Amino acid sequence: MTNARPVNRQYRLAARPVGLPKPSDWSFSEEPARSPAASEVLVRTHYLSLDPAMRGWMNEGKSYVPPVAIGEVMRAGGVGEVVESSHASFKPGDYVSGTLGIQEYAMLPGDQLSAVDPKQISLSAHLGLLGMPGMTAYFGLLDVGQPKSGQTVVVSAAAGAVGSVVGQIAKLKGCRVVGIAGGPDKCGYIVRELGFDAAIDYKAGDLKSKLREHCPKGVDVYFDNVGGDILDVVLTRLALRARIVICGAISQYNSTSGVRGPANYMSLLVHRARMEGMVVFDYAARFEEARREMSAWAQAGQLKLREDIVRGIEQFPTALLKLFTGENTGKLVLQLL
């Protein structure tokens, strides 16, 4: 490091979005990155994770984590390289992951960072397979969904960062897997490249008859990432004692008229089924357990994740919107270096 402090470029939340976030909801600023205080670590960001959950973090109101405050750097998971450290566990040149935020340099207490090894698996994979989406898929399916070999697992947003991993883990556990995705390209991807047994293009219409065709014995586990109409239709095809995992509701996140709940919820009673929400942070104490198993699967070629990489911090506002327009396939990542 020279005497001159590095310049940190960052995006802060300027206003609470109404509907899709727009450029005026963000403020872009530049400021020198300060030196670490006791036990702090300065990290230069390499990759940032763009996730649907970020839309919920922008809203004011009670949730599983506090909302991003107006004027605060936008929250985001990231991976990067230690530049300076006042924490005993980290030294310059180490690679770490943590909640770095949408900025080129992040200053965090060392106990909020985790060491990562880019020699074992790519840095960006620590945001996908081994990051929040991978952990969500692993614990949401296995702990909440509890699939059994031979059962039918259906997952929505199946070509996305979470859904694509859910389907692959279900296959590894001996399940029949049906993915719901938008468009022939995404449907072809999850069947041909990821090994799903079948794909349903919800944009082609007639979801109900396609579910009947591909799930003749009903749906034992439904991993829901979208909510809305798709959740309602799947509820009509439940098997006895089915499990529905509520992971997200991306179809509802930008609604200006409120979130619409399921109309067919009485199917839960008829089929003695259960619907349970899951938040990945509840499993933080077990992340390393999951990462070991998933890393082994990935190295054996049993687990894949396509990355959609957008380069440059200035692309953040438009790149984020890809999550809500269905433009991305796999894990959406913002590359800063």
N, C-alpha and C positions, 0 to 999 in steps of 0.2 A: 504493500500500500504506500502511496505517496502521501505527502502532507495534505493535499487537497482531498476533501471528503467526496465520496462518490455521490452522484446525483440520483435521487430516488424519484422515479415517475410513478404515479399512482392514480387510481380511480376511487373517488369517494361518492357515497350516496348523497345526492343533493335534494331529492324529493321522493316521497312514497309513490310508486307507480300506480296508475289507474289503468287496468288492462295490461297490454304488453309494455315493458319498459321502453322509454323513448330517450333520445339523446339528452334532453333537458333534465332527466332524472339523475344524471351523473355530473360530477365536476372532476376535471383532470388537473392535476397539480404536479409541480416539481419542487423538491426541497432536498437539501443535503442530508445524507444518512449520518446520524450521530454515532459516536463511539459507544460500545457496549458498557453499561453499568455493571455492577456486581452480579454475577450469575447469568448475564444476558449473552445472547449470541446474535451476530449480524449475518444474515443469510442472503446470498444473491440468488434470486429466483430463476430457475431454469424452465419449469413447467407448472402451469396452474390447471386445476380441475374445474371444468364448467359443468354444473349439475342442475337438474330441475329444482332441487330443494332450495337453490339460491333465490328463486322467485318468492318463496314463502318467507325467507329471512328478511326480505325487504318490507314486509307488511308489519304494521304496528298491531300489537295484540298478543295475547297469551299463546305460546307454542312450546315445543319441546326445548327450544333454545331461545334466548332473548333476541329480539329483532336487531338488525344492524341500525345503529343510530344515525340520524341525519348528520352529515359531516364526517362520518367514520369511514375508514378504508373498507371497501366492500369485502366481506368475508369470502374466503375461498381456500380450499386445500391446495397445497403445493409441495414441490420438491426443489431443492437447490443445494448450493455449495456454501459451506461456512467460509466467510471472509475474515471475520474477527470474532474472538471468543473470550469471555471472562468466566466461562463455566468449565469445570474440571473435566467434564465428559466429552467435550468437543474441542477440536483444534482446526485451524484453517486447512482447507482441502477436504474435510469430511463432507459427506453428503447426508442430508437430513430431509425428513418430511414433517409437515405440520400445517397449521392454519396460517399460511403466509399472507393471505389477502391479495387483492389485485394490485400488485406493486412489484417493482423490480428489485427492491431490497426490503427485507423484513427483519425487524428487531423483536426477538422473543426471549422469554426466560428459557433457559436450557431444558428445564423439566417439562416444557411443552413441545419438545422436539423429539423425534425418533431417528436413530441412525438407520441409513439404508445402504445397501451394497449394490452399486450399479454393475458390478462384475457378475453378479448372480442372475439378475434380470434387469431389463432396461429401466432407466430412471422414470420414464413416463408410465411404466407399468405399475409403479407404486401409487399412481393416482387411479388406476383402473382395476385390474385384476387384484392387486394387493392393497388397493385404497378403499375409499368409502363405498363405491359401487360393488366391488368384489365382496367386501365384508357384508354389505346389505344382502347380496344374493345368497351368500353362504349361510348366514344365520337366519335370514328370513325364510329360506326354503327348508333348511334342515331342522332348525329349532322350533319354528312356528308352524311351517307347513307339514313337517314330519312325513315325508313321502315314504312309501314302501314299494319294494320291487314289484313290478307288474301293474302298478297303479298308473292312472292317467293324470299328468300334470299339464295344465294350460297356463301360459304366461302371456300377458299383454306387453306392448312396447318391446316385443321379443328381439328386435334387432338393436336395441339400445344397450347402454353400458351395463345396466343391471339385468335386464331381461335375457340378454344373450348368455350371460353367465349362469343365471338360474336354470335355463334349459339344458346347458351342458352338464351342470352338476346333477340334474335330475336324470339325465341319460347315464351318467356314471353310476348312479344308484339303481339302475335297472328299470327305470320308468319309461312309459310311453309319453312323448313330449309333443305338444301341439302349441305352436307359437302364433300369436296374433300380431300382425305388423301391417304397415301401410305401403302398398305398392308391390309390383312383381319383383323388383330388384331386391328389396329387403326380404321378401318371402323366399326367393331363390337362395339368398345368402344363408339364411338360418337352416335351410334344409341341406343344401349342397356342401356348405363349408363347415357348419357347426353340428350337423348330424341330427337335427330335429326330425321327428317322424313325419310331421305334416306342418303346413303353414296356412293360415287363413288371412287373406287380404281384406281387412275391414273396409277399405275404400271401394271394393268391388260390390259391396252390399250383400244382403242375405246371410248375415253372420249366424243367425239362428240355425238355418238348415245346414250350414257348413260345420257348425259345432256338433250337430246331430250326426252328420256323416263321419266326422273324425273322432268323435267321442261317443260311440254307440252305447257304452256302459255308463256314461256320465263322467263328470269331472270330479276326481278325488281331491286334487289340490289346484286351486286357482291363485296364482301370484299376480296381484293387481297393481299395475303401475299407472293406470289412466283414469279409473273411475268412470262416471257418466254412463252413457248408453251401453258401452261394452260390458261394464260390470253388471248392469241390469240384465243383459242377455245371458251372460254366463250363469247368473243365479238361477235361470230357468233350466239349466242342464246339470245340476249337482247330483252326485252320487250320494248314497247314504253315508252319513258321518263325514262329509266333505269338510275340508279346511280351506278357508279363504284368507290369504295373507294381504293385508292392506299396507302396501309399501308407499304408494303415492297416488296422485290423482291429477296427472299433468293436463288432462282435458279441462280441468276446472281452475287451474292456477291463475289464469288471466281473466276470469269471468268478472264482469262488472255488475252482475245481478245476484251474486252470492253462489255458494256451492250447492249443487243439487245432489241430494242423497238418493240411494237406491229405492226404486218403487217395488221391486220384487223381493224385499227382505223376508217376507213370510216363507219363502223357500227354505230359509235356514231352519225354521220350525219343522216343516214337513219332512225335511231330510236329516233332521237332527244334526245339522251342520254348525260350524262355528266360524265366525269372522273376527280376526284379531289384527290390530294394528301393530306395527313394529318400527322401532327407531334404532338405528344401527349403533348409536352411542351407548345404548344399554349394554352392549356386548364388548365394550372397550377392553375389559380385563382379559378377554379371550382372543383378541385380535392376533396375537403371535401364533397361537394354536392354529387358527384358520390360515394364516399366511404360510405357515410351514406346509400344510397339506395342499393348498392351492398352488404354491410354488412348485411342489413336486409334480402335481398334475400338469402344470404348464411346461415344465422341463421335459416331461414324458410325451408332450404333444397332445395331451388329452383335454387341454383347456386353451381356448384361443380368445382373443379380443381384438377386434379391429379398432384402430384409432383414427379419429378425424382431427387432424392437427391444423390449427390456425396460428399463423406466426405474427408476432408483434403485439405489444400491449395496447397499442392504439386501436386494434381490431376488436377489443373486448365488447363494446356495446352491441355491435352487429353480430359478433360470433355467438353471444349469449342467446340471441333470438333464434338461432338454428335449432335449439332444443325444443322450441314451442311451435315451429313450423314444419317439423319432421324432416329437415334437410340433412341431418347427420345420421350416420350409421355407426354404431359402436360408441366408443368413448370420445367425447368432445374435450380436446385439450388445447390450451393456449400456450404456445411456446414463446418464451422471452429470450432465450439464448440458443 
